[in-house]
């Protein structure tokens, strides 16, 4: 039996997983709290008087958008900022136009929940009609859809949102900070390395990308897709959703292990 070679990147992988896990917990909690507040407003309106008025869901789209912008996106921004400061002390994430654009897009990605809720209600109504259910029975099924803890659906959805948005934010923060760090230090050709999570849950395409090195501003090639960093939201869903990989910048030939520092010092004395 052949002994597998030692994984020299194991400490970095484990630290990255812990950092990302903490971010996922924060984003997941924020998203689920906002979802619960949204559903608690939608439920009595949709199931009023014992019937089901699915059209009322859209009345609360503005409320959900505000929840995302005020409660969820700032948490994603905090996660991104923490990753940024592990790489460099240069610049301020909240004032960076690239970061602002990223967070605005993240918010937009999370604003489709009213459409998702509408589709779930329609599915319950259609199932009830097909099965010959009574109106009270359909209403009870819809009540369950509109209760965040009534079924595993919404807790599982929170996990997917948290994992996807956190990995994107962490690697976006590392990527953007490495760009600024390279500019500050005069590196005209910084690089980056793809670091996969080494377990059986990792996609074969991401496992194959492990250790792939390219110029910082050039995309990785992962399963036929071009990804600027793991979790790049511009990539196909099959290579982005639930990704758990991380990014290792290389500036002036130095691998910046952002998982093992609070921030990168940017002058001789600080």
C-alpha positions in Angstrom: 0.0 0.0 0.0 1.4 3.4 -1.0 1.6 6.0 1.7 0.2 9.4 0.4 2.7 12.3 0.4 2.5 14.7 3.3 0.1 17.6 2.9 2.4 20.6 3.5 -0.5 23.0 3.2 -2.6 21.3 5.9 -2.1 23.9 8.6 -3.1 26.7 6.1 -6.2 24.7 5.0 -7.3 24.1 8.6 -6.9 27.7 9.6 -8.7 28.9 6.5 -11.6 26.5 7.2 -11.9 27.9 10.8 -11.9 31.5 9.6 -14.5 30.7 6.9 -16.6 28.7 9.3 -16.8 31.8 11.6 -17.9 33.9 8.7 -20.5 31.4 7.6 -22.0 31.4 11.1 -22.3 35.2 11.2 -23.8 35.5 7.7 -26.1 32.5 8.3 -27.5 34.0 11.5 -28.0 37.4 9.9 -29.8 36.0 6.8 -32.0 33.6 8.9 -33.0 36.3 11.3 -34.0 38.6 8.4 -35.8 35.7 6.7 -37.8 35.0 9.8 -38.8 38.7 10.1 -39.9 38.7 6.5 -41.9 35.5 6.7 -43.6 36.6 9.9 -45.0 39.6 8.0 -45.9 37.7 4.8 -47.7 34.8 6.6 -50.7 36.6 8.1 -51.2 38.5 4.9 -51.1 35.5 2.5 -53.2 33.2 4.8 -55.7 35.8 5.9 -59.3 34.5 6.6 -58.4 30.9 6.1 -57.6 31.2 2.4 -54.4 31.7 0.4 -53.6 35.0 -1.5 -50.2 34.4 -3.1 -50.2 37.8 -4.7 -49.6 39.4 -1.3 -46.0 38.2 -1.2 -44.9 41.0 -3.5 -46.3 43.6 -1.0 -43.3 42.8 1.2 -40.5 42.8 -1.4 -39.3 46.2 -0.3 -39.1 45.0 3.3 -36.9 42.1 2.3 -34.7 44.3 0.2 -34.2 46.6 3.2 -33.4 43.6 5.4 -30.7 42.5 3.0 -29.2 45.9 2.7 -29.3 46.8 6.3 -28.9 43.5 8.2 -27.2 41.0 5.9 -24.8 42.8 3.5 -23.0 44.7 6.3 -22.2 41.3 7.9 -20.8 40.1 4.5 -18.8 43.3 4.3 -17.3 42.6 7.8 -16.2 39.1 6.7 -14.6 40.6 3.6 -12.9 43.3 5.6 -11.5 40.8 8.1 -10.0 38.8 5.3 -8.6 42.0 3.6 -6.8 43.0 6.8 -5.2 39.6 7.1 -3.3 40.4 3.8 -2.6 44.2 4.1 -3.0 47.2 6.2 -3.2 49.3 3.0 -6.5 51.0 2.2 -9.9 50.8 3.8 -12.3 48.2 2.5 -15.4 50.3 3.2 -14.0 53.1 1.0 -12.9 50.9 -1.9 -15.0 51.2 -5.0 -14.2 47.6 -6.0 -15.5 46.3 -2.7 -18.6 48.5 -2.9 -19.4 47.0 -6.3 -18.9 43.5 -4.9 -21.1 44.0 -1.9 -23.8 45.7 -4.0 -23.8 42.6 -6.3 -23.9 40.3 -3.2 -27.0 42.2 -2.0 -28.7 41.8 -5.4 -28.0 38.1 -5.4 -29.9 37.7 -2.1 -33.0 39.7 -3.0 -34.8 36.9 -4.9 -36.4 35.4 -1.8 -39.9 36.9 -2.4 -39.8 35.2 -5.8 -38.7 31.9 -4.2 -41.4 32.2 -1.6 -44.0 32.8 -4.3 -42.9 29.7 -6.2 -43.0 27.6 -3.1 -46.6 28.7 -2.3 -47.7 28.0 -5.9 -46.2 24.6 -5.6 -48.2 23.8 -2.4 -51.4 25.1 -4.0 -50.8 23.0 -7.2 -50.0 19.9 -5.0 -53.2 20.5 -3.0 -55.3 20.7 -6.1 -53.8 17.6 -7.6 -54.3 15.6 -4.3 -57.8 16.9 -3.7 -56.9 18.7 -0.5 -59.3 21.1 1.2 -58.7 24.8 1.4 -57.8 24.6 5.1 -55.3 21.8 4.3 -53.7 23.9 1.6 -53.6 26.9 3.9 -51.8 24.8 6.6 -49.2 23.7 4.0 -48.6 27.3 3.0 -48.3 28.3 6.7 -45.5 25.8 7.0 -43.7 27.3 3.9 -44.1 30.7 5.5 -42.6 29.6 8.9 -38.8 29.6 9.0 -38.5 26.7 11.4 -41.5 24.5 10.3 -39.5 22.4 7.9 -35.8 21.9 7.1 -36.1 23.9 3.9 -35.2 27.4 5.2 -32.5 26.3 7.7 -30.8 24.4 4.8 -31.3 27.4 2.5 -29.5 29.6 5.1 -26.6 27.2 5.1 -26.2 27.4 1.4 -26.5 31.2 1.3 -24.1 31.6 4.1 -21.5 29.2 2.7 -21.7 30.6 -0.8 -21.6 34.3 0.2 -18.9 33.8 2.9 -16.4 32.0 0.7 -16.9 34.6 -2.0 -16.5 37.5 0.4 -13.4 36.0 2.1 -11.6 35.3 -1.2 -12.7 38.6 -2.7 -11.2 40.4 0.3 -8.0 38.5 0.0 -7.8 39.1 -3.8 -8.5 42.8 -3.6 -6.1 43.3 -0.7 -3.4 41.4 -2.5 -3.9 43.7 -5.5 -3.4 46.8 -3.4 -0.5 45.2 -1.5 1.3 44.4 -4.8 0.7 47.9 -6.1 2.1 49.4 -2.9 5.2 47.1 -2.9 5.9 47.6 -6.7 5.2 44.0 -7.8 4.0 44.2 -11.4 3.4 40.4 -11.7 1.8 39.2 -8.4 0.4 35.6 -8.4 -2.0 33.5 -6.6 -2.5 29.8 -5.8 -5.8 27.8 -5.5 -6.1 25.9 -2.2 -8.8 23.2 -2.2 -10.3 21.7 0.9 -8.9 18.2 1.1 -11.8 15.9 1.8 -14.4 13.8 0.0 -17.0 16.6 -0.2 -14.7 18.7 -2.5 -15.8 18.8 -6.2 -13.4 16.8 -8.5 -12.9 20.0 -10.5 -11.8 21.9 -7.4 -9.6 19.1 -6.2 -7.9 19.1 -9.6 -7.4 22.9 -9.3 -5.6 22.5 -5.9 -2.2 24.1 -6.2 -3.0 25.8 -9.5 -0.9 29.0 -9.8 -1.6 31.9 -12.1 -1.0 35.7 -12.2 -3.2 37.5 -9.6 -5.4 39.3 -12.2 -5.7 36.2 -14.5 -8.5 33.7 -13.8 -8.0 30.2 -12.6 -9.3 27.5 -15.0 -11.6 25.3 -12.9 -13.7 22.6 -14.6 -13.8 24.6 -17.8 -14.8 27.8 -16.0 -12.8 31.0 -15.5 -12.8 32.1 -11.8 -10.9 35.1 -10.5 -11.0 33.4 -7.0 -12.7 30.5 -5.3 -16.4 31.5 -4.9 -16.2 34.1 -7.7 -19.9 35.0 -8.2 -19.4 35.6 -11.9 -18.7 31.9 -12.4 -21.2 29.1 -13.1 -23.3 28.0 -10.1 -21.9 24.4 -10.5 -18.4 25.7 -9.6 -19.4 28.4 -7.1 -22.3 27.3 -4.8 -21.1 25.7 -1.6 -17.5 26.1 -2.6 -15.0 25.8 0.3 -11.7 26.5 -1.3 -9.4 29.4 -0.6 -6.9 31.7 -2.2 -3.2 32.2 -1.4 -1.7 35.4 -2.9 2.0 35.6 -3.9 3.6 39.1 -3.8 7.3 39.6 -4.6 7.7 35.9 -4.5 6.3 35.6 -1.0 3.3 33.5 -0.3 1.0 35.6 1.9 -0.5 33.1 4.4 -3.5 35.3 5.4 -4.8 32.6 7.6 -1.9 33.1 10.1 -1.8 36.8 10.6 -4.0 39.7 11.8 -2.8 42.1 9.1 0.2 42.7 6.9 2.4 45.6 8.1 2.9 48.2 5.4 5.8 50.3 6.7 9.2 49.8 8.4 8.1 50.7 11.9 4.4 49.8 12.3 
